[in-house]
């Protein structure tokens, strides 16, 4: 499926369904790719399912397809990793959402922090990041679009769910290396907290540790806030997921 042009359609349900694609996707298929009746495309629902589809009609502004065989090859990471990301500059979050989606993040939960130096998160910005996640899924072959959730305060994150490892990326004194953590048995799920550009405050770090979060270091070099989460996710999935399998 990776070589096909792929579209997301929320109403995709089962083999045999006939769907009219959205205007933007239709225009790209008909005007840019110049595909027509009988040509294949991929259609995924954003919830983990995908079908090989056939174009039935290809108007310039409306393309109609029929869903064929469902795809069964695994593409989603077997380990669910939720990124708890301190709100940072919008351009950095644009990049982070795209790359975290490509790597295989399960969910992105934004959090407001004491040291955040960024504009307020508006509904328009949230919709932009959700659109970026959808487009990244189309490009990388994923079938489940990760949620980008409205900002919470750290204390609203709640207790750690059962069989979940809570990690906060922080390279200060007392942090253990991520390699040390990865030497243990894989958990059922991971929550990974990353501060904004200036990091979490001392009070925030203390509150996270008191709630059971483990401080983990990625090494001697300091990564940008938008880089740390995707890099750590890739390392976690290499050890406990499907990278290099």
One Martini backbone bead per residue (centre of mass of N, CA, C, O) as a GRO file, in nm:
protein
  245
    1UNK     BB    1   0.050   0.066  -0.011
    2UNK     BB    2   0.286   0.282  -0.013
    3UNK     BB    3   0.269   0.347  -0.339
    4UNK     BB    4   0.005   0.471  -0.285
    5UNK     BB    5  -0.240   0.676  -0.284
    6UNK     BB    6  -0.359   0.833   0.016
    7UNK     BB    7  -0.665   0.836   0.212
    8UNK     BB    8  -0.889   0.991   0.428
    9UNK     BB    9  -1.201   0.834   0.567
   10UNK     BB   10  -1.446   0.835   0.808
   11UNK     BB   11  -1.669   0.641   0.635
   12UNK     BB   12  -1.507   0.399   0.643
   13UNK     BB   13  -1.595   0.032   0.681
   14UNK     BB   14  -1.617  -0.163   0.406
   15UNK     BB   15  -1.627  -0.380   0.183
   16UNK     BB   16  -1.796  -0.208  -0.096
   17UNK     BB   17  -1.779   0.067  -0.043
   18UNK     BB   18  -1.897   0.392  -0.143
   19UNK     BB   19  -1.699   0.691  -0.210
   20UNK     BB   20  -1.655   1.039  -0.159
   21UNK     BB   21  -1.414   1.246  -0.188
   22UNK     BB   22  -1.252   1.501  -0.115
   23UNK     BB   23  -1.165   1.782  -0.278
   24UNK     BB   24  -0.858   1.778  -0.244
   25UNK     BB   25  -0.810   1.481  -0.318
   26UNK     BB   26  -0.953   1.487  -0.589
   27UNK     BB   27  -0.775   1.697  -0.728
   28UNK     BB   28  -0.511   1.541  -0.702
   29UNK     BB   29  -0.594   1.290  -0.857
   30UNK     BB   30  -0.704   1.433  -1.127
   31UNK     BB   31  -0.484   1.679  -1.176
   32UNK     BB   32  -0.203   1.557  -1.085
   33UNK     BB   33  -0.210   1.232  -1.121
   34UNK     BB   34  -0.421   1.135  -1.337
   35UNK     BB   35  -0.650   0.962  -1.240
   36UNK     BB   36  -0.876   0.680  -1.299
   37UNK     BB   37  -1.065   0.449  -1.384
   38UNK     BB   38  -0.922   0.159  -1.212
   39UNK     BB   39  -0.753   0.292  -1.017
   40UNK     BB   40  -0.549   0.287  -0.739
   41UNK     BB   41  -0.614   0.327  -0.383
   42UNK     BB   42  -0.588   0.442  -0.054
   43UNK     BB   43  -0.804   0.372   0.240
   44UNK     BB   44  -0.839   0.538   0.553
   45UNK     BB   45  -0.992   0.597   0.890
   46UNK     BB   46  -0.786   0.667   1.150
   47UNK     BB   47  -0.842   0.374   1.334
   48UNK     BB   48  -0.663   0.123   1.163
   49UNK     BB   49  -0.788   0.116   0.872
   50UNK     BB   50  -0.758  -0.049   0.539
   51UNK     BB   51  -0.799  -0.007   0.175
   52UNK     BB   52  -0.827  -0.126  -0.136
   53UNK     BB   53  -0.897   0.093  -0.402
   54UNK     BB   54  -1.132   0.198  -0.661
   55UNK     BB   55  -1.188   0.389  -0.925
   56UNK     BB   56  -1.490   0.507  -1.071
   57UNK     BB   57  -1.469   0.828  -1.049
   58UNK     BB   58  -1.305   1.139  -1.213
   59UNK     BB   59  -1.347   1.426  -1.115
   60UNK     BB   60  -1.215   1.738  -1.050
   61UNK     BB   61  -1.396   1.750  -0.751
   62UNK     BB   62  -1.487   1.427  -0.773
   63UNK     BB   63  -1.414   1.117  -0.619
   64UNK     BB   64  -1.495   0.774  -0.676
   65UNK     BB   65  -1.502   0.482  -0.459
   66UNK     BB   66  -1.408   0.135  -0.396
   67UNK     BB   67  -1.385  -0.095  -0.156
   68UNK     BB   68  -1.176  -0.347  -0.087
   69UNK     BB   69  -0.939  -0.497   0.048
   70UNK     BB   70  -0.820  -0.552   0.345
   71UNK     BB   71  -0.563  -0.463   0.553
   72UNK     BB   72  -0.317  -0.670   0.761
   73UNK     BB   73  -0.067  -0.526   0.793
   74UNK     BB   74   0.157  -0.409   1.017
   75UNK     BB   75   0.200  -0.044   1.130
   76UNK     BB   76   0.166  -0.030   1.425
   77UNK     BB   77   0.275   0.015   1.724
   78UNK     BB   78   0.290  -0.207   1.999
   79UNK     BB   79   0.376   0.051   2.159
   80UNK     BB   80   0.236   0.279   2.368
   81UNK     BB   81   0.302   0.635   2.317
   82UNK     BB   82   0.284   0.915   2.524
   83UNK     BB   83   0.310   1.261   2.463
   84UNK     BB   84   0.419   1.504   2.701
   85UNK     BB   85   0.389   1.838   2.588
   86UNK     BB   86   0.527   2.128   2.608
   87UNK     BB   87   0.449   2.426   2.526
   88UNK     BB   88   0.542   2.580   2.221
   89UNK     BB   89   0.624   2.687   1.945
   90UNK     BB   90   0.441   2.643   1.665
   91UNK     BB   91   0.671   2.557   1.468
   92UNK     BB   92   0.772   2.326   1.651
   93UNK     BB   93   0.501   2.170   1.662
   94UNK     BB   94   0.479   2.106   1.371
   95UNK     BB   95   0.729   1.921   1.360
   96UNK     BB   96   0.664   1.728   1.591
   97UNK     BB   97   0.399   1.605   1.489
   98UNK     BB   98   0.511   1.483   1.232
   99UNK     BB   99   0.747   1.307   1.355
  100UNK     BB  100   0.590   1.152   1.572
  101UNK     BB  101   0.402   1.016   1.372
  102UNK     BB  102   0.611   0.869   1.199
  103UNK     BB  103   0.739   0.700   1.434
  104UNK     BB  104   0.460   0.618   1.644
  105UNK     BB  105   0.282   0.778   1.805
  106UNK     BB  106  -0.018   0.769   1.988
  107UNK     BB  107   0.000   1.048   2.165
  108UNK     BB  108  -0.074   1.406   2.218
  109UNK     BB  109  -0.011   1.592   2.517
  110UNK     BB  110  -0.068   1.896   2.614
  111UNK     BB  111   0.118   2.136   2.828
  112UNK     BB  112   0.120   2.358   3.080
  113UNK     BB  113   0.384   2.582   3.183
  114UNK     BB  114   0.590   2.797   3.352
  115UNK     BB  115   0.815   2.833   3.093
  116UNK     BB  116   0.639   2.917   2.876
  117UNK     BB  117   0.711   3.069   2.535
  118UNK     BB  118   0.391   3.101   2.419
  119UNK     BB  119   0.122   3.100   2.266
  120UNK     BB  120  -0.187   3.048   2.268
  121UNK     BB  121  -0.399   2.779   2.236
  122UNK     BB  122  -0.591   2.737   1.967
  123UNK     BB  123  -0.821   2.597   1.768
  124UNK     BB  124  -0.661   2.647   1.506
  125UNK     BB  125  -0.398   2.512   1.599
  126UNK     BB  126  -0.511   2.235   1.661
  127UNK     BB  127  -0.614   2.179   1.374
  128UNK     BB  128  -0.340   2.198   1.242
  129UNK     BB  129  -0.206   1.957   1.397
  130UNK     BB  130  -0.416   1.748   1.306
  131UNK     BB  131  -0.355   1.779   1.005
  132UNK     BB  132  -0.059   1.701   1.019
  133UNK     BB  133  -0.113   1.413   1.122
  134UNK     BB  134  -0.272   1.319   0.876
  135UNK     BB  135  -0.052   1.373   0.661
  136UNK     BB  136   0.163   1.190   0.790
  137UNK     BB  137   0.003   0.927   0.755
  138UNK     BB  138  -0.012   0.931   0.446
  139UNK     BB  139   0.303   0.918   0.407
  140UNK     BB  140   0.390   0.666   0.621
  141UNK     BB  141   0.131   0.440   0.651
  142UNK     BB  142  -0.066   0.507   0.852
  143UNK     BB  143  -0.405   0.437   1.018
  144UNK     BB  144  -0.353   0.599   1.285
  145UNK     BB  145  -0.447   0.892   1.432
  146UNK     BB  146  -0.311   1.095   1.640
  147UNK     BB  147  -0.377   1.259   1.910
  148UNK     BB  148  -0.438   1.616   1.977
  149UNK     BB  149  -0.444   1.759   2.285
  150UNK     BB  150  -0.548   1.969   2.491
  151UNK     BB  151  -0.438   2.154   2.729
  152UNK     BB  152  -0.282   2.088   3.036
  153UNK     BB  153  -0.210   2.037   3.350
  154UNK     BB  154  -0.001   1.843   3.519
  155UNK     BB  155  -0.213   1.768   3.752
  156UNK     BB  156  -0.423   1.649   3.519
  157UNK     BB  157  -0.299   1.366   3.433
  158UNK     BB  158  -0.276   1.173   3.651
  159UNK     BB  159  -0.243   0.867   3.711
  160UNK     BB  160  -0.094   0.583   3.646
  161UNK     BB  161  -0.150   0.348   3.457
  162UNK     BB  162  -0.154   0.034   3.415
  163UNK     BB  163   0.148  -0.069   3.298
  164UNK     BB  164   0.303   0.216   3.327
  165UNK     BB  165   0.561   0.424   3.203
  166UNK     BB  166   0.706   0.710   3.359
  167UNK     BB  167   0.868   0.973   3.173
  168UNK     BB  168   1.126   1.227   3.219
  169UNK     BB  169   1.306   1.448   3.039
  170UNK     BB  170   1.617   1.474   3.230
  171UNK     BB  171   1.970   1.573   3.270
  172UNK     BB  172   2.006   1.590   3.556
  173UNK     BB  173   2.073   1.520   3.855
  174UNK     BB  174   1.977   1.169   3.896
  175UNK     BB  175   1.956   1.069   3.626
  176UNK     BB  176   1.882   0.823   3.412
  177UNK     BB  177   1.943   0.630   3.164
  178UNK     BB  178   1.780   0.503   2.901
  179UNK     BB  179   1.945   0.241   2.885
  180UNK     BB  180   1.870   0.139   3.167
  181UNK     BB  181   1.565   0.121   3.118
  182UNK     BB  182   1.587  -0.072   2.856
  183UNK     BB  183   1.694  -0.328   3.024
  184UNK     BB  184   1.420  -0.378   3.084
  185UNK     BB  185   1.113  -0.465   3.081
  186UNK     BB  186   0.845  -0.422   2.906
  187UNK     BB  187   0.586  -0.236   2.898
  188UNK     BB  188   0.257  -0.159   2.809
  189UNK     BB  189   0.332   0.152   2.857
  190UNK     BB  190   0.401   0.507   2.769
  191UNK     BB  191   0.501   0.808   2.936
  192UNK     BB  192   0.628   1.118   2.782
  193UNK     BB  193   0.808   1.391   2.916
  194UNK     BB  194   0.829   1.734   2.781
  195UNK     BB  195   0.952   2.026   2.784
  196UNK     BB  196   1.013   2.318   2.707
  197UNK     BB  197   1.267   2.516   2.615
  198UNK     BB  198   1.328   2.557   2.949
  199UNK     BB  199   1.177   2.356   3.085
  200UNK     BB  200   1.123   2.242   3.377
  201UNK     BB  201   1.061   2.313   3.678
  202UNK     BB  202   1.140   2.233   3.991
  203UNK     BB  203   0.845   2.190   4.081
  204UNK     BB  204   0.763   2.005   3.847
  205UNK     BB  205   0.970   1.783   3.889
  206UNK     BB  206   0.885   1.716   4.181
  207UNK     BB  207   0.590   1.639   4.111
  208UNK     BB  208   0.654   1.408   3.920
  209UNK     BB  209   0.821   1.236   4.117
  210UNK     BB  210   0.592   1.212   4.333
  211UNK     BB  211   0.408   1.058   4.099
  212UNK     BB  212   0.641   0.843   3.961
  213UNK     BB  213   0.841   0.975   3.787
  214UNK     BB  214   1.111   0.921   3.569
  215UNK     BB  215   1.432   1.021   3.520
  216UNK     BB  216   1.570   1.087   3.188
  217UNK     BB  217   1.854   1.040   2.976
  218UNK     BB  218   2.001   1.104   2.642
  219UNK     BB  219   2.265   1.257   2.733
  220UNK     BB  220   2.514   1.511   2.683
  221UNK     BB  221   2.307   1.627   2.484
  222UNK     BB  222   2.099   1.892   2.394
  223UNK     BB  223   1.773   1.889   2.309
  224UNK     BB  224   1.519   1.987   2.162
  225UNK     BB  225   1.190   1.981   2.227
  226UNK     BB  226   1.111   1.870   1.927
  227UNK     BB  227   1.330   1.623   1.941
  228UNK     BB  228   1.313   1.445   2.199
  229UNK     BB  229   1.055   1.278   2.155
  230UNK     BB  230   1.118   1.130   1.884
  231UNK     BB  231   1.386   1.004   1.979
  232UNK     BB  232   1.278   0.846   2.223
  233UNK     BB  233   1.070   0.684   2.066
  234UNK     BB  234   1.269   0.536   1.883
  235UNK     BB  235   1.423   0.394   2.114
  236UNK     BB  236   1.182   0.245   2.239
  237UNK     BB  237   1.101   0.093   1.969
  238UNK     BB  238   1.369  -0.055   1.935
  239UNK     BB  239   1.348  -0.216   2.211
  240UNK     BB  240   0.996  -0.254   2.234
  241UNK     BB  241   0.924  -0.280   1.929
  242UNK     BB  242   0.958  -0.240   1.555
  243UNK     BB  243   1.245  -0.153   1.544
  244UNK     BB  244   1.446  -0.379   1.375
  245UNK     BB  245   1.262  -0.651   1.334
   0.00000   0.00000   0.00000
